[in-house]
């Protein structure tokens, strides 16, 4: 699919981009892979890794800047939208800035991709967009709705848009695993609530889900990967068995359990071997055989949350993953 094509990834110097780029270059033979982001230092550091690969290009720009997007998208076939303001407390204290990036930026990208004739776009979403309890989640829900509706704006033969949604990315910068690893020598780890659970996905699984979305999409689908859950107390014990667990309370906007499919979504959700697919409620697309394919409709009222999951990660499994990935934890 990506062979001899041009790909652009917004926010490409982040955790996802640093995994998507090498995996995509190894699996496919793209003509050009453009990293579009606003952090020049991260671009400088990333560019050194690909100094000998002329396919990898770097473009300083912000998704808030529509004109810059138009320039960057010249000749681009496929776009991955990974740019976002995503730290929950940062969004709560800087709401205008969060909206500018996550909502206005999505609108800019949709318009630019349609006008520039991009073939397909996959936007990264989050569990927090399902029944949102914080501003970050609310802006990502708005973004998801924009990308779904973007297929109507593009028309029948225009740019196709889809979304992928997943939860806690294991080992990524700012996530709980590197945070707990940094504290384990102190003998005490902060737990917001003993009941708390989280989904666990690797960046590699996230990249594979994006690949699948590009290959499978008709336009407007939200793809949700089936992944294991873990209790936060078990995660803490996996990292530091002897550490004291200090209960610090749930932070503003934080949920006890992650949700990726809400009961309201269930009426348009289909199940597949490795994932779920939420189909659009608009334009009768939820009944589209081209989008449903071989999916099985979930029960009305179904929800996919980290506490009602059928698959759970054990303490030993997490320890094995940490041992195998020590060098990249917190560095991607």
C-alpha positions, 0 to 999 in steps of 0.5 A: 500500500505504501510502496512508492508513495509519499507519507506525512505524519503530524507530530512525527517526533513524538513516541508514535512517530519514533516507532511508526517511521522505522517500522514503516521503512522496514515493511514498505518502500515509500518514496518519501516519509515526511515528519511534520512537527513544531519542535526543532530540537526533537527534529534535529535529534531524530534527523541524526538517526536518518541522516543516510536515508534520503526518504525521510524528510523534516518539515517544521510546522504547526497544525494550527497553521493552515498555510504551512499545512498546505505547503507540507502536503504537496504531493502527499498520498497518506497522512497520519495525524499524531499531533495533539496536546495530550497531557490531561493537567496541561489541557485543564490549565491551558484550555484555549491552547488545547482547543487550538491544537486538537480541534482547530488543528484537526479542522485545518488538516481536514481542509488541507488534505481534501484540497491537496488530494490526499488519498487517506488519513488516519487520525490517532485518538484516545480512550479519553475521547469515549465518554470524556471526563476531561478537556483533553478527552472532550477535544479528542471526541470533537476531533474524532467527529470532525474526521468522521464527518470529513468524509462527507466534505470530501465527497464520494471520490475524495480523501478518506478519513478514519480514526484509531483509538487506544489507551495507555501506551506502555513505556512511552514518555510521560507514561506510568511505567517510566514514572514508576521506574524512576521512583522505585528506589525510593520505596514508595509509589503513588497510586491514585486509587486501589481499584484503578485499571488501565489498558496496556498497548505497545507502540508496535501494536499501535502502528500495526493498527494504523496500518490496518486502518489504512488498508481496511478503511472505507471512511469514517470508521473508528478502530479499537484494538483488543488489548489486555488490562492491568490493575494499577496495583499489580503494575506497581508490584511488578516494578517494585514488589517491596515498595509501599503504595501511597494512595494519593486520590484521583486527579481532576478529570481522571477516570478509575477505568479506561473506556474505549467503546461506550454503550452509546457506541454499541449500536454501531460497533462490530467485532473482529478477531483482533479489534472492534470497529465503530461505524459512523452514525451519520449518513446511514454509514453504520449499515454499510456492508463495505464498512461492516465486511465480516464483522459481528455486531456487538450487543446493544449496551456493550461497552469496552472498558479496562475493568470489564475486559476478558484479557488481563496482563499478569505481573510476570508478563509485565516484568518480562516486557520491561526486561525486554524493552529497558533501553527504550522505556521513557525514551520514545 
